[in-house]
Amino acid sequence: MATETLNTPANESTSNGTGEPNPPENFVTASHSSPDAKPPGEDEQGEKRKRTESETDEKTASVHPLWKTSLCSYFRRTGAACSHGETCRYAHGEAELRLRPDNTWDPTSEKAKKLKPSDERDEEVMMTDSISEDGLSDSALDKCFVNLPIKWSSDNLKKFLNDQGIEYKSAKTRKGMVVGFVSFETVEQVKTAVEKLQGKPIGNKNLKIVDAVPRSFERKVKPSLISNNSDALESDSKVEDGGLVNDDSTPGSSALKGRSARDAVTPLAHMSYADQLEHKKKNIMQILKKIARNARKACPDGVAQPDWIVKSREIGGLACKLEGIIESPLVNGYRNKCEFSIGYSLKGKPTVGFLLGNFREGVTAVEEPSDCPNVSRISCKYAEIFQNFLQNSTFPIWNRMSNTGFWRQLTVREGRRQGGIPEVDCAESNIAEVLLMVQISSAGFDDEAINVELEKMAEAFVVRAKTNSPPLPLTVLVVQDHQGVSNVAPADAPLRSLPLVKSEVVAEARIQDYINNLRFCISPTAFFQVNTLAAENLYAIAGDWACLGPNTLLFDVCCGTGTIGLTLANRVGMVVGIEMNASAVADANRNAEINGISNCRFVCSKAEDVMGSLLKEYLTKEPDSNIDNKEETSAPEDKSPDDKDSKMHHFDNVVAIVDPPRVGLHPTVIKALRTHSGLKRLVYISCNPESLMANAIELCTPSTDKTEKGNNKNRGWRNMSSAGLARQRAKSMPVSDPFQPVKAMAVDLFPHTPHCELVMLLER
């Protein structure tokens, strides 16, 4: 997910040392057409030029580390300079292009295209799979094919090789990954395959062939993971999901040295916090420009462009003014929830931490989180405790390649005490409660053996937490049983609470945290902002921009545990929250009760299923007994006591605050919000500006009487960007008044990472 960003060396300046494009060659020739002509004052001009270059070098050294490392998209299309002129961060020519921080070139540049394919090495393949069944094949005859279509099966790969006339011994792919493994019988077969297939286009990528790295640690650790007393354990305990042995004898090991969890999880940690904020602010501005640009393209023919698109040219192409960026009150150790993967490190050690890259690219190596500045010391300590326990566990670690094993993931959730901002050096002292959730896969294992192992695990957590100096808080220990391929478990995955003391009654699987002095109960799988202190700033901005009042009806869409609606309930007449996670809705109702808030109603359903009926219910002028409310049949317990008179309560001001997941709002929800004219104001909180861009296009693009229906026979949408799909959907939007972006504010909830929350006010 993360991309590496390193400091650019000072000597990697632009081609003329100024950050400006070099003048074209014909300009130089025209200026010196006569070799005998010497311009007057050449010495003075030379001294002046040297001073100017020296001053500009100092200025260039302070610019963004990615300055001029990519070609300007406008330049690539037209061959001319873009409208940004000298302020454009992108290069307008090959001579101006600079080397990237990771020592690579822009792949669209001529310099990158001239690189020999044999010099390329896929640095992201940190775990490959030996494919010989006897385990005795020569590693030189085993190759890893990278950038295969993700949907390819082993049969697809074999057919591809046969069609290309490639002889091989065996071939297979891994489900959900873009890598495949091919074994050859002779060196000549390998040479022929490399010559024919290296760099061959497949889809929109080029095929790469790299060495299949052997797992030399496998036979050493296998015996320690096999239980002599359980056939099931023996069959599932083969260690195939490890990392690479990072020594000099391992092919490609030099490319892997220096990789760490810190690089993968917090790629901006090398920058000062002020530089991080500036970096994020510039990225948000680019998103706002894309919104205006794509909305302009989506405007129907014959329909005048709305004022906000026309006026965007006056503010640098932005869809609306960016008010600024609010920094996080706590920069280090701010996360109150960490999900640690369980796997093997580069050296083959059972590890609890973070993956070093994208699993789809073949990366399964896990490294410890101790060097990640966004993780608290308490979370790191619990990861270490569990990692030490796994060294002696007879149950196998989950194998991401074969989808077998037992131990999968550790989640640490922290609840803070009520109070102010903790001091930076002792932020952990403000943590009062901790919930641990261990994810396992029990399929194929004996229930009695599982119970014994989980008791040992609980004892290890309790003992180490008490003996730690200072002692670690531990409130709840939960086990989640999940059989799926991904660690992302469904909301209904079985949960089991473990007693922390054998004779003690199992504690309720919840902890509590505070936002704006309100107490919130949090269940193991419920959504809650990971940066509690920064979330207070986020909700304050959303409430202020929503223009709330006693006669306001507030829709809290994707409400989670009800944090937004409950913190703003004292400023409105009524709150209606919508959330699909049943445990989160239960938490929301409980949170309303413990805080004495009675003007909130929470509906357990998908927003796309009930948004239309809820808007119709509350925006209807007269009571309508024939309204079909899906949520009342699916979740009647979610209704508040005075819901029977809800249709009689009409509000002058109807506002919606949406805080959707990373994929954004469902098209049905967007349509419901857009087509109900009674909704005049919408505050959009986005953790993924790309999805906000797509949603804003549909919400803010003018509609036309001649709606265009999509062509079901055209499958080109599969390769379209999210903005392109939004433009297509906007053309079929029913006739309705569009919203318009008014203003935006960035709120940094994720220091040291490229991510940032964006709040945007839409009105009509």
N, C-alpha and C positions, 0 to 999 in steps of 0.2 A: 504494500500500500504506500509505503513511504518511499520517497526518493532521496538519494544522497545529495547533500549540498555542502560543499567544502569551501573554505576560504580560497579565493583565487590569488595565486602568487602575484606580487607587485610587478614582476617583470613581464607578465602576460598582458601587455597593453595592446591597444588597437594599432593598426598598421602604421599610423603616423604619429602615435603617441598622444593624440588629442581627443580621441573618442569621436572624431568627425570622419566622414567618408573621405577617402583619398580622392584628389581631383582626377578626372579622366585623363587618359594619355594624350588625347588630341588637345586638351587644354595646355598641358605642359609643352607640347610641340609648338603651339601658337605663341607661347610666351617667350620661347627661346629660338625663334625661327632664324635669327642671324647670329652665328657664333661669334662674330666680331663686335656685336652690340652689347655693351655692358651697361646695365641699368644704373642710373645715378644713385649715389648713396648706398651702394650695395653692402658696404661694411656695416653702415648703420642699420640697414634692414636685416642683415644677418644677425647682429647682436639682438635686435628687437625680436626676431623670430626665435632665437635661442631662449630668451627670457619667457616668451609666450609659451613655448613648448614645455619649459621647466615648470611654469605655473600650472599648465594644463595637466602635466603628469601627476602633480600633487592632487589635483581635482579628480582625475581618473581613478587614482588609488582608493578614493573614498566612495566610489559609486557601488551600485549593487554588484555582488559577485557574479551574477549571470549577465552582466552588461555585454552586449554585442556577441553573445554566444549562440544566438539563433538568427537565421535569416528572417527578415520581415516578410510576412505573408503577402502583403501588397506588392513588395518587390518581386517575389517569386511569380506572381500572377501577371504583372504588367511590365516588370523590368524598370520601373521608375520609382522615385522616392515617394514615400507616403506623406500624408498630410501632417504627420507629427513633426516632420523636419528634423532639426538638430536634436530635439528632445526625445526622439524615438529610441527605445532601449534596444531595438533589434538592428541587426546589420543590414546594410543596403548594398552589399557586394561581397564577393569572395575575399577581396583584399582587406576588408574591414572586419571580417569574421574572426572571432577569437576561439581558442580552445576552451572547452567546457571544464568545470572543476574536476570532473572525473576522468580527465585526459581523453575525452572523445570529442568528435566533431558533430555538428548538426547533421543528421542523416540525410537531409535534403541538399546538402552542400556538395560541391565537386570534390572537395578534399576527402569527405567521408566515402564518396563513391569510388575513389581511386584506391582506397585501402584494399589490400589483398584479402580475400575471404579466409585464407589460411591463417592470417594474423588475428582474426577475430576469435574470441573465446567467450563462450556464454558464462559469464561470471555468476549468473543467478542459479545455475544448476548445482546446488550444494548437496544434493543427494540423488544418486542414480541407482539403478537396480540391476544387479547381475542377472542375466537371463539364462545362463546355462544350467540345465537341470542337474548335471553331475557335479557342479561346483568346481570343476577342474579346468575350465577353458582359459585360454590365454586372453588377458585383458586387452591386448592389442587387437583382438578380433571381435571385441564387443564395442559397439558404438551406440551413442545416445543421439536420437534424432529430435531436434528442438524446433518448435513453431509448427507442429502438426495441428490440423483442425481439432478443436477440443472435443468434438462429437465423434471423432474417428474411433472405431473399434480395432481390434487386432486384425480382423479380416480386411478392413479398409486399408490398413498399412500393408498387408501382404499383397493385396490386389494392386496397390500403387507400385510396389517394388517389382511385381511381375510385369506390369505394363511398361515399366522403364527398362525391362530386360536385366534386372539386377538379380544375381544369384546370392543366396543367403542360406543360413542354417535354420534360424528361427527368428520370429519377430512378434512383438506384442506391444500393446499400449496400456496406459493406465487411465481408468475412468476419471473424468473431470480434470485431466491434465493435458498439456500441450506437448508432452514428451513421449517418445516411444523408444524401445530398445531392440536393436537388431544384432544378431550374432552371425558371424561369417565363419567359413571353414578354412579359407586361405587368405594370405595377405593380398593376393591379386584381386580377390573379390572385394576386399576393403578398398583397395586403390581405385578400382573401377567405380564403386559406389560413390566415393568421394568426388571423383572427377565428373560424374554425371549429375549428381544431386546437390552438391554443395552450392548453396545460394540459389537453388531453383525456386521460383515463385510458387507458393501454394496459398491460394486465397489472396489476402492482402499482406502476407508476410513471406520472408525468404527462409527456406529450409537451412538449418545449421546442423552439422554433424560434428559432435565432440566425443571425446573419450568417455567410455562408461567407467566411472571410478569405482574400484573395488572397495568393499567394506572389510578392511583387514581386521577390524575388531570383532567381527561377528562371532567367529568360533570361540573367541576368548570369553565373551560374556554369556553365550548361550547356556552353558551348564548351570550358571548361577540363577538363571531365571526359570529353570525347569523344576517342577515339584515331583519328587519321586512317588508321592502319594496320590497323585491325581492325573489320570489320563487326559482329562480335559485341559488341564493347565499345560501339560507337556505338548499337546497338539497346537496350542495357541501361543506358546511362548517363544517362538522363533523371532529373533531380533532382525527384522528387515527394514525397520523404519528408523534408522539411525542417521547420523550425520556423516560427514567425511572425516577421515583421519587426517588432520591438518599437519602433516609433516612433509619434509622435502621430497619424500619418495612418492607422494600422492600426486597424480596428474592434476594440474590446475591448482595445486595448493597455494601457490604464490598469489593467485588471484583472490583467494579467500582470506588470506591473512589480513588482519586489521578490521574485518567485519565484526560487528558487535550488535547486541540488542539496542544499544544506544543509537547507533546509526539507523537501524530499521524503524524504531519506534519514535524517536525524537530527532529527526534529521536537522532541525534548526537549533539544536542545543549548542552548537559551536558559535552561534551569533549572540551578541548582546540582546537583552530583552527589547531595548529601544529599536534596534535594527529588525528584530522579529516583527514588531508592530508595524513598522514602516513597510516591510515586505508583504505582510498580510493586507495592509491598506491598499497597496498597489494592485494586488491580485483582486481585491473586491472591486476596485475601480474598473478593472478589465471586464469583470462580470457585468457590471452596470452598463458598460459600453456594448457588450454582446446583447443584453436585453433590448436596448434601443435599436441596435442594428437588425436583429432578427424580427423584432416587432414591425419594423419598417418593411421588411420583406414580406411579412405575413399580412399586411394590409391588403384587402381585396381591391381589385381593379375598379376604378370608378368611384371609390370611397375616399373622401378626404382624410389625410393623416391627422390623427388627434394632436392637440396642442402640445402634449408632453413630448411627442416624437419630434415635432418641429422645433421646440425650444431646447431639445437635447444638444443641438449644435452650439448653442450659446454657453453651455457648461461643459465643453470638452467632449461631447458625444455621450455623456452619462444619461441614463434613463431618468435619474433624479439626483438631487444633491446628496453627497455622502457627508453626513454630519461629523464623522470622525471615527475613532476606534477607542473603546473603553478597555483599559488594561485589567488584567486579573489581579485581585487583591493579594492572592497567593500565587507565586510563580513556580515554586518547587514543591513537590510532594502534595499537589493539590487534588489528585484523583481519589475519590471516595469509593471507586469500584475498579478492580483490576481483574482481568481474565487471563490467567497464566496457562499457556499450553504445556502439555507434558510430552516430552519426546527425548531425543538424544542430541547431545552437543556435537560439535565438529569432531571431537575426540572420542565420541561413542559413549559418553557418560550420561546416565539417566538424569534429565534436567527438567526443572520447573521454571519456565520463563516465557520468552517471546520468540516466535519464529523469525528467522533472519531474512525472510523474503516471502514471495507469493508462492503458495503451494502449487498453484496451477503451472508455475514455471519450473516445478520440480524441487522447490526448496522445502525441506522438512527439518533442517537443523534448528535446534532450540538453544538459546543462550540465557544465562541468568540475568535478572533485571536489576542487579545491584547498582549499575552505572546509569540507570535511566532517571533523569531528574524529575520526571512527572510522577513517579511512584513514591509513595510514602515509605518510611523506614519500617513501619509495622507490616505493610504488605510484603515488602522484601523479606522480612524476617519469617513470615508465615510460608512464603515460597521456599525459603531455605529449610525450614523445619520439615516440610512435606518432601522436599528433595532428598534429605537425609533418610527419611523413612523409606523412600522408594528404593534406596540402595540395597536394602535387605528384604524387600517384599518379593514373595514368590509369584505374585500375580504379574502378568506381562503388561507393559506399556502399550497403549493403543497404537496400532500400525496403520498409518495413513495410506499406505500403498495397497495393502490387502484388506483393509477395514476389519481388522481383528484385534483383539486385545481387551484390556480391562480398564486401566487408568487413563483418563482422557484430559481432564481440565480441572484447574483449581480457580475458584472465584472468591475474591476477598472484598467484602463490602464493609465500609466504615461509617459509623454514625458519630457526629460531633456533638459536643455539649452546647447548650444554649449560651450565647454570649457573643462577644465581639470578635474581631479578626485576631487570630493567634500570631505570636511573634514568629518570624521566619525561622529562627534557629530551634524553636521548640514547638513546631506546629503539631507534632504527634501528641503532645500533652493535652490537646483539645479533643482527642478521639476518646469517646466513652464506651462505645460498643463496636463489636466486630462480628460479622456473620461470615462463616466459611461455607462454601458449597463445593463439594467434590463431585465431579461428573465421572460416572463409570459406565461400562457396558457389561451387563451381567449375563448376556446370552452365552450359553455353553459352559457356565461355571456352576459349581455346586452351591446351593443356598447356604448350607451350614458352613462351608469354607469361607464364603463371602462374609457371613456374620462375624466369624472369628477375626478375619482380616480387618474389617471395619472397626471392630472393638480395639484392635491394636492401634489402628490409625487414630481413633479418638483419644486414646490414652497418650499417644505420642504428642498430639496437639496440646492437650491439657497440661501435661508435665512440662513440656518445653516452654509453654506460655507462662507458667507460674515461676519457673526457674530463671527465666530471662531477666536481665537487669537493664531497665526496670521491667516489672511484669507486664505482659501483653494482655490487653482486654480480649476476652473471648466470651461471646454471649450465646451464639447459636452455631451448631454444626449440622449441615444438611447434606444429604447424598442425593444426587439426581441421576436417574437411570435413563440413558439415552442410547438407542440402537442405530441412529442414523449415520450417514457418511460424514457429514460436517459436524463440528462441535456445537453449532447453533441449534439448540434443541427447541422443539415446539413448546408452546405455552402449557400444554397438558402433559408434558413429560413427568413421570412419577417422581415425587419428592418424598424423602424419608428423613425425619429428624433423629439425630443420635443423641443420647444422654451424655452430658459432660461428666457426670458422676453416676456410677452404676445404680446407686440406690435412689437417685433423684428423678423426679418426674421430668419428662422431656419438655424443654422450654418451647414456647410458641415461636415458630420460624419467622420472626420479624425483628428488625431493629428500628431505631428512630433517629431522625435528624431534624434540624431546625432551619427554617427559612423565614426571615422577617418575624422572628419570635413565635412562629407557628410550629407546632410539633407534628411531624409526619412519620407514620409507620411505613416501613418499606419491607416488602416480602422479597424472597430470594430472586425472583425473575421479573419483578416490576421495574418499569423505567423510572429513573430518577437522575437528574443532571449530575454528571460526575464531578463538577466543580461547584460545590454548594455556595461558596461565597460569591463567585462571579455570577451565579444564577440569580442572586438577589438583584444585582445591577440589571441583568437581562429582563427580569419581570417588571422592574420599576420602569424601564424604558417602554416596554409594551403597554403597561397600564397608562402611562402619561400620554402616549400617542393615541390610545384608543378613545380618549375624551369621554371617560366614564362619568356616570352620575346616578342618582337614586332611581331615575326612570330608564335605566339602561338594562337591556337583556344581553348578556354576554355568552356567546357560544365558545366553549373551550374544546377545540377539535384536536384529537389525538392527545388527550389530557393526561395520560399516565396515571400517577397517583393523585392527580388533582392539584398539583402545586400551583399552577398559574391561576386557575379559577378560585382556589381557596385564598390565595394571597391577595386577590383583588375583590373578594366577595363583599367586603365592607364598603366598597365604593360603587356597587351596582345594586339594581333591584333583584336580579336573579341570574344565576349561572347554570348553564346546561353543558355538562361535559360529556364527551364521546370517547370511548376507549374500547378496543377489542380484547385486551388482556383481562380475563376475568379476575385474576388475583389483584391486578392493579386497580380495578374498579372497586373490589372489596376494600382495598387499602384506602381508596379515595373516600368511600362512605364512612369508613372508620375515622379517617383524618378529619372529616367534617364534624363528626360526633365529638371527638376528643377536644376539638377546638371550639365547640359551641357554635358552629356555623349551620344555619338552618335554611338558607336561601340557595342551596346548591342541589342539583339533580344530576346524577351520573348514569349514563346509558351504556350498557355493555353490548357492543356490536361494532362491526366495521363501519367506518364513517360513510363509505360509499353506499351502504345498505339503508341507512336511516337519516342521512343528512337532509335529503329532499323532504321526507315526511315531517321531520322536526321543524324545518323552516316553514313548511306549509302550516303546521300546527300553531306555531307561535306568531306567524305573520298573518294569520287569518283574522279578519275583522270580527266575524261572528262565529260562535261555536258551531262546529260541524261534527255531528256524532258519527258520520260515515267515514271519517278519516281512518285510513288503514295504517296504524302505527305498528310497524314490525317489531319495534323494540319492546312493546308492551306484551307481546305474546312470547318473545324469546327471553326476556329478562324482567318480569314484573316486579321482582324484588328490588330493582334499582330505583323505583319510583319513590319520591319523597311523600310524606303524609298529606301534603296539601296539593298534590298533583291533580286531584279531581277537579280543581278550579283553575288549572293552569291555562285553559283556553280562554278564560274570562279575563286574564291579566294581559293587557296590551301595553306595550312599551313604545315610547316615542323614539328611542334610540336603540337600534339593534346593531351590535358589533360582534365580529368573529375574530378570535385569535387562534391561529393555527400553528402547531409545532409538530410537523410531520416527521417521519423517519427519513433516512438519507435518500430514499427513492422519490420523496416528494408526495404530493397529493394525488390520489386516484382521479382519473379523468371524470368519473361520475361525480365526485365531490366538487371538482372545479366547476362542472356544469351546473350543479345545484347552487353554489355560491354565486355564480355569474348570472343566472337567470332569475333569481329572486330579487326584485327591485327594491324591496324593503330593507335589504342589507346595504348600507351606505358606506360602511368603513370596515376594512379588513387589515389586521396586523399579521404579517407573515414572519414567523421565526424560522430560520433555516440553518441547519448544521451542514448543509451541502449546497453551496451557491449554484452549482450546475443544475440541480433539480429546481431550485427557485427560478432560475432563468427560464426553464421550460414551462413551469406553472405560470409565471408572470406573462409570458407570451399569450397564453390562452385567456388569461384573465383580463388583459389590457389591450388586446387587439380588437379593433372595431369589427362588427359583424355586418353581413349583407343579407338582403332578401333572398338572393340566389345562393343557397347553401350547397356546397359541393359534397357529394357522397364519395367515400373512398372506394377504390377499385379493389375488390377482394382478390382478383386474379393477379394483381401486382404485388409481388413479394419483395420489392425493393426496400420496403420499410425496415426489413430486418437489418440492413446495413446503414440505416439513417442514424444521425445523431439525435440526442434528446431534443435539441432545439429544432431540428428538421421535422421530427415527429410532432412537436408542439405546433409548428406552423401548419402542418397538414390538418391537425385536429381543429385548429382555430378556424379553418375555412368552413367547417361543418357546424360551427357553434350556432345555436338558435339565436334569433334576433333578440338582442339585449344590449343595455348600456354597458360599455366596458368600464373597468376600473382604470385609474391612472396612478402611476407611482408618484408619491409626494416627497418622501425623503427616506433615507436609509441610515442605519448606524451599525457599525461592526462592534461586536463584544467578544473579547478574547477569553474563551473558556478553556482553551487548550494550548497553553504556553509550550514552547519548544517543538511544536508540531505545525504542519502547514494549515491545519484546520482552524476555523473561526466561525462563530455564530454571526448571522446577519439578520437584522431586524429591518423590515421594510413596511412602510405605511402605504396602503392603497385606498383610494377614495373614489367616489363617483357622485 
